[in-house]
Amino acid sequence: MTLHRILFSSLLMILLSPLVASAAPAAGISRIGYAIQIGAFAEVKNAERLTFKLQEKGIEAFYFKKENGLYAVRFGDFPRRDDARNIAKKLVSDKIIESYFIAPPSKTAKEQMLPPKVGHVTVKKTDKTDQMGYIAARTAERFVGIPYRWGGDTVVDGMDCSGFTRAVYNLCGVNIPRTSLEQFRVGQAVNKDELLDGDLVFFGNSERQITHVGIYVGENRFVHAPKRGDDIKITPITGNGFAKRFIGAKRYF
């Protein structure tokens, strides 16, 4: 490796350090800042391929389906637009990405994620908490049918479910911890009979052994990543043995 590439790689890692750090479990809940969004892929495999390429660089990227049916890749949580732009420019110069869009915090959820019409579901709530929960649920439903692997071959079994919930909340402008156990430890506890759209539902053997998490979308159903590489699904909370494993639910908005 030439001295130029060594110096360049070192600079890139310094600039990317906030992204690498974000892969570590968060202490709580925070708002997402500016993010970098890439691509408008017709095939999910192309978005998946780019996501894995970024993850190999230590960047916590994820892919998702946009309202228009195309797929995009997103990553980052930057306090300033210039911070995001500087990282994106470095990735372009290193030929890791070709073009990009800087997603501002104000557009993350309301302006980009809320679909104009959603089948049988209607908006009945007017306060901010319920609106954001509704957006989270509808965003989660947009992932249904996507073969989802959060971290490719580098992620251990059981991590994709929490990676999926984290990705959905990221798109809604909220940063939650990385693992299902840590996600369970934060947020407001919700009784099973008081679940609202967007709440996270947790399953496992006990509160210390959380093994699965999904996003409640109404009518006793939740969206989740069942296992590595499997399609995102909608499943009844009472089905497939989930009723016996239900541990609790949390609300973050």
Buried (B, 14 or more C-beta within 10 A) or exposed (E): EEEEEEEBEEEBEEBBEBBEEBEEEBEEBEEBBBBBBBBBBEEBEBBBBBBBBBBEBBBBBBBBBBEEEBBBBBBBBBEEBEBBBEBBEBBEEEEBBEEBBBBEBEEBBEEBBBEEEBEEBEEEEEEEBBBBBBBBBBBBBBBBEBEBBBBBEEBEEBBBBBBBBBBBBBBBBBBBBBBBBBBBBBBEEBEBEEBBBBBBBBBBEEEEEBBBBBBBBBEBBBBBBBEBEEEBBBBEBEEEEBEEBBBBBBBBB
